[in-house]
């Protein structure tokens, strides 16, 4: 379970804004890409649509470290993903059909590396998330495809893909993320949503689980 970091699919939860300029041709200048801040805290929902599971979700950052937590011991799924002291951690406590629960650790990954990845995101366009309240956002798509090959008839594997929706006035406020690809191996359809109800630019709490080894 490795999160990019992200309701309904875009056709039901987001729509292009009426009169909005397209992202090509004589369009307005492309806005700057998403950038996760060093300090933040937010709450929302983690949604696995094909399993019909929706659980509470928190996403918090402090001084460049960050932590996602979905569900809990009383829910059918429960996992946490962390960027902690230049290391990426993933620990899945509960997931349907999962018997092993190791804490994976990938050193050499930090907030700067994540935001560098966002620099290559493709701007899809301005949209409105149809929720209460409605949110005007910029829709971006990020992806890691292997192998990197020129255009043409070549086999390619989508390792990590995502649609990211950030506030139209603040690229550091994340309202919705769809992640799909190999990083969602535990889900039969390989796609999962995070939908934020709140997102504040105040320091959150980041805690390394006891069963995860400290960074080297």
Phi, psi and omega per residue, in radians:
X1 nan 1.739 -3.135
X2 -2.141 2.031 -3.075
X3 -1.624 2.570 2.966
X4 -1.197 0.665 3.012
X5 -3.052 nan nan
X6 nan nan nan
X7 nan -2.044 -3.052
X8 -2.433 2.964 3.076
X9 -1.164 2.899 -3.058
X10 -0.898 -0.650 -3.104
X11 -1.121 -0.400 -3.129
X12 -1.919 -0.327 -3.049
X13 -2.001 -0.166 -3.137
X14 -2.587 2.595 3.124
X15 -2.538 2.580 3.080
X16 -1.031 2.530 -3.141
X17 -1.332 2.411 3.141
X18 -1.042 2.232 3.117
X19 1.407 -0.006 -3.127
X20 -1.217 2.490 3.136
X21 -1.270 2.519 3.062
X22 -1.198 2.971 -3.068
X23 -1.610 0.416 3.123
X24 -2.604 3.130 3.109
X25 1.183 -2.227 -3.123
X26 -1.646 0.588 -3.091
X27 -1.245 2.900 3.019
X28 -1.131 2.784 3.141
X29 -0.984 2.490 3.113
X30 -1.152 2.309 3.125
X31 -1.200 2.868 3.107
X32 -1.161 2.623 -3.071
X33 -1.236 2.918 3.116
X34 -0.998 2.621 3.099
X35 -2.613 1.949 -3.135
X36 -1.223 2.244 -3.114
X37 -1.315 2.939 3.132
X38 -1.313 -0.570 -3.097
X39 -2.250 2.212 3.122
X40 -2.930 2.931 3.007
X41 -2.725 2.453 3.139
X42 -2.747 2.765 3.118
X43 -2.276 2.651 3.119
X44 -3.053 -2.437 -3.081
X45 -2.349 2.557 2.965
X46 -1.882 2.247 -2.972
X47 -2.190 2.154 3.033
X48 -2.013 1.655 -2.916
X49 -1.164 -0.696 -3.085
X50 -1.226 -0.392 3.071
X51 -1.673 -0.035 -3.119
X52 0.978 0.794 -3.123
X53 -2.121 2.251 3.014
X54 -2.309 2.203 -3.094
X55 -2.310 2.794 3.070
X56 -1.086 2.665 -3.058
X57 -2.513 2.393 3.013
X58 -2.202 2.595 3.111
X59 -2.454 2.084 -3.032
X60 -2.394 2.619 3.104
X61 -2.396 2.511 3.101
X62 -2.538 2.054 3.048
X63 0.943 0.671 3.073
X64 1.657 -0.391 2.995
X65 -1.416 2.733 3.123
X66 -2.643 2.766 -3.091
X67 -2.576 2.284 2.965
X68 -1.835 2.398 3.044
X69 -2.392 2.167 3.133
X70 -2.057 2.356 3.086
X71 1.260 -2.639 -3.097
X72 3.040 -3.110 -3.059
X73 -1.075 -0.402 -3.131
X74 -1.609 0.052 -3.092
X75 -1.970 2.815 -3.105
X76 -1.211 -0.387 3.025
X77 -2.249 2.635 -3.128
X78 -2.786 2.051 3.098
X79 -2.641 2.864 3.038
X80 -2.434 2.460 3.033
X81 -2.130 2.363 -3.113
X82 -2.323 2.529 2.761
X83 -1.863 1.944 -2.977
X84 -2.404 1.994 3.093
X85 0.901 0.963 3.081
X86 1.102 0.533 3.135
X87 -2.447 2.429 3.080
X88 -1.719 2.176 3.138
X89 -2.042 2.539 3.007
X90 -2.410 2.192 3.119
X91 -2.367 2.057 3.105
X92 -1.855 1.923 -3.138
X93 -1.359 -0.713 -3.093
X94 -2.475 2.391 3.037
X95 -2.840 2.394 -3.126
X96 -0.940 2.224 3.093
X97 1.403 0.074 -3.102
X98 -1.739 2.218 -3.126
X99 -1.859 -0.451 -3.116
X100 -1.807 2.480 -3.053
X101 -2.356 1.018 3.125
X102 -1.321 2.747 2.992
X103 -1.721 1.898 -3.118
X104 -1.458 2.592 -3.085
X105 -2.395 2.206 3.098
X106 -2.134 1.820 -3.129
X107 -1.263 2.825 3.053
X108 1.446 0.336 3.131
X109 -2.162 2.297 -3.112
X110 -2.542 -3.067 -3.118
X111 -1.045 -0.684 3.140
X112 -1.087 -0.714 3.118
X113 -1.138 -0.700 3.105
X114 -1.079 -0.826 -3.117
X115 -1.206 -0.513 3.022
X116 -1.102 -0.656 3.071
X117 -1.115 -0.662 3.110
X118 -1.139 -0.436 -3.125
X119 -1.053 -0.455 -3.135
X120 -1.643 0.152 3.141
X121 -1.117 2.643 3.122
X122 -1.792 2.267 -3.117
X123 -1.353 2.101 3.113
X124 -1.515 -0.742 3.102
X125 2.589 3.007 3.073
X126 -1.355 2.471 -3.137
X127 -2.509 2.975 3.042
X128 -2.122 2.151 3.062
X129 -1.420 2.105 -3.052
X130 -1.493 1.414 3.100
X131 -2.301 -3.012 3.045
X132 -2.072 1.880 -0.009
X133 -1.401 2.806 3.022
X134 -1.172 2.551 -3.118
X135 -2.198 2.289 3.084
X136 -1.587 2.146 -2.972
X137 -2.334 2.874 2.911
X138 -1.847 2.275 -3.064
X139 -1.732 2.198 -3.139
X140 -2.187 2.680 3.048
X141 -2.176 2.265 3.096
X142 -2.116 2.701 -3.127
X143 -2.882 2.617 3.003
X144 -2.163 2.026 -3.081
X145 -2.045 2.402 -3.130
X146 -2.240 2.373 -0.091
X147 -1.434 2.878 3.065
X148 -1.391 1.915 -3.081
X149 -2.290 2.758 3.119
X150 -1.213 2.912 3.110
X151 -0.975 2.591 3.139
X152 2.403 -2.984 -3.072
X153 -1.511 1.385 -3.131
X154 -2.189 2.445 3.054
X155 -1.136 2.295 3.119
X156 -2.352 2.558 -3.136
X157 -2.097 2.112 3.107
X158 -1.348 1.753 -3.091
X159 -1.290 -0.824 -3.095
X160 -2.600 1.991 -3.132
X161 -2.248 2.661 3.132
X162 -2.821 2.612 2.971
X163 -1.892 2.156 -3.042
X164 -2.058 2.303 -3.129
X165 -2.065 1.947 -3.125
X166 -1.995 2.721 -3.127
X167 -0.965 2.417 -3.065
X168 -1.116 -0.415 -3.118
X169 -1.791 -0.086 -3.075
X170 -2.629 1.809 -3.101
X171 -1.195 -0.166 3.114
X172 -1.688 0.167 3.063
X173 -1.960 1.936 -3.032
X174 -1.717 2.149 -3.125
X175 -1.839 -0.436 -3.089
X176 -2.823 2.492 3.091
X177 -2.469 2.287 2.908
X178 -1.872 2.169 3.054
X179 -2.035 2.422 -3.140
X180 -2.636 2.718 -3.102
X181 2.193 -2.878 -3.039
X182 -1.105 -0.431 -3.124
X183 -1.173 -0.152 3.111
X184 -1.883 0.742 -3.013
X185 -1.040 -0.497 -3.091
X186 -1.300 -0.327 -3.115
X187 -1.673 2.259 -3.106
X188 -0.988 -0.607 -3.121
X189 -1.645 -0.020 3.058
X190 1.054 0.543 3.067
X191 -2.534 2.500 -3.119
X192 -2.569 2.632 -3.103
X193 -2.013 2.555 2.797
X194 -2.122 2.366 -3.131
X195 -2.250 2.099 -3.075
X196 -1.613 2.366 3.005
X197 -1.646 -0.558 3.092
X198 -2.351 2.643 3.048
X199 -2.692 1.909 -3.078
X200 -2.017 2.553 3.118
X201 -1.648 1.114 3.051
X202 -2.290 2.582 -3.114
X203 -1.014 2.376 3.080
X204 -1.770 -2.798 -3.138
X205 -2.079 2.263 3.123
X206 -2.189 2.115 -3.065
X207 -2.287 2.142 3.080
X208 -1.296 2.176 3.128
X209 -1.045 2.626 -3.095
X210 -1.070 -0.581 -3.088
X211 -1.401 -0.010 3.081
X212 -1.702 2.341 3.129
X213 -1.246 2.427 3.099
X214 -1.059 2.740 3.110
X215 -1.043 2.627 3.127
X216 -1.320 nan nan
